[in-house]
Amino acid sequence: MEKTNVCRLLDKAGIAYEEKEYEVDENDLSGSHAADMMGVDHENIFKTLVLKGERTGYLVCCIPVDEELDLKKAAKAAGDKKVEMLPMKDLLGVTGYIRGGCSPIGMKKKFPTFIEETAVLFDTVAVSAGMRGKQILVDPEKLAEYTGAEFVPLIKG
């Protein structure tokens, strides 16, 4: 299994993780598809969303794949009035990652990162390993520590 940059960074930091691969469907790059292909509970797989705050600039939010991000909660977490999703065409330039392979670990720059608070209920959560078809399972506390993330409420409802 080819090591991704995400895996190399975690190895260097001494953080334990498990790699999982799945078949990529170019017509369905959703985390739900990834969860089904890997046989992992949907609430354990977190998608990485990149947003831009009115005043605070770029930020990263990790939420369960089947949930919808509450922009008001994301703005509050970032200490901003308003945030919006980063246009897909800007994703690679800002993060170094493509859609379906965006990880909160190893972006081009360190951005404020927020993880949906329910992550702490699990021993491990899955996030992208930095490429389509590959996820890593990692302790959410270790993920937050490494990325400098805060656990906050981020999802609608």
N, C-alpha and C positions, 0 to 999 in steps of 0.2 A: 504494500500500500504506500503510495507516494505521500510523503509528508508535505502538508501545506504550511505556509508561513505561520498560520494560527497555531498549528501543532508545535512547530519549532519554538515559537515564543513561549508557549506553555511549558514545554520541556525545559527551556532555559530558566524559567521562573520556578521550576520544581513543582508544578501544579499537575495533579493526576487528572486524567481524562480518558474517555473511551471513544474511539472512532467508530462511526457507523456510516456505511455507504448505502445508497439506494439508486434505483434506476430513474434517470431524469426524463421527464416528459416535457418537451419544449412547449406544448400547448397548456401545460398546467405546472407552473413554477411555484405553486402555493405550498406553504408549510403543511397544510392538511394532507396534501398528496405525499409529501416527504414522511409524515407521521404514519400514514397508511402503509407505505412501502417498507418502512422499517419496523412496523408492528409496535410502535411506541404510542402511549396515550397522548392525545392531542394537547391536553393541558400541560404536558411536560416539554413540549417543543415551543420554543420562543422565536418569533421572527424579529429581525432587526430593522427598525425603521429610522430613517434619517430625516430630520426636520430642520427648518430654519426659523429662528426667532426674530421678531421685529427688531429687538435691540441686542439680544444676546448671541446672535449668530447661530451656527450649527449645533445641533444636539442629537443624541442617539437615544431611542427608546426600544426596549425589548419587551414584547408582550406575547402571551400565548397565541398560537397561530389562528385559532378560530375566533379570537376576540377582535373588537374594533377599538382603535385608539381614541380616547377622548382628548381632543385638542386643547380644551380648557384645562384639563388636569395636567397635560404635558406642559402647557404654558406656565401654569402655577409652579410646577416642579422646577422649571428653568428660571423662574423669577421674571417672567416676561408677560406682557399683556396678551400677545397673540403669536401663535406659531403656525406654520403650514408645512405640509409635506414637501420634501425636496423633489423638484421635477426629475423624473426618471433619467432624462438626458444628462443631468448633472451628477448622477450618482457615482459613476466611475471616476470622474475628475476630482470630486470632493473626497471620496473614501478610498479609492483604489480597488473597489469591488463592483461586480456586476449584479444586476437583479437576480435573485435566487441564490446568490452566493455571498451576500453581505453579512459580515460578522462584526460583533461589537469589539472583537480583539484584532489589533493590528491594522487599524485604519491609518491612512497617510498622516493624520494629525490626531492628537488626543482631544476628543470633544466631550463636553459634559454628557454623562451617560446615566440613564434611569431605567431601572428594571421593575416591572410590575411586581408589587409587593407579595402576590401569591406565590412567587418563585420560592420563597423561604419555606413553604410547606413541603417541598420535595428534597430528597437526598441529592438528586441530580436533575438538571434541566439540559435540554439539547439546544444548541445554537449552531449556526452555520460554521463550518470549518474553513470558510473563505473561498469555497468553490461549489458550484452546483453538484449535487449528488453526494455530498459529504457533510456530515454533522458530527459534532463532538458532544458527548455527555459529560457534564462537569458539575461540581458542587456549586450551587448558586452563590453561596457566601464567598467562595474562592474567586468566582467570576467577578463579583462585585468588587472585591478587594483589588483584583488585578486591573480592572478597567476604571477603578475609582468611582464606581456607580453607587447610586442611592436606590434603596427600595422604596417606591412610592406608589400610590394608587394611580393607574394610568388608563384603565379600560372603562368603556361605557357601562352604565348600569349600576 
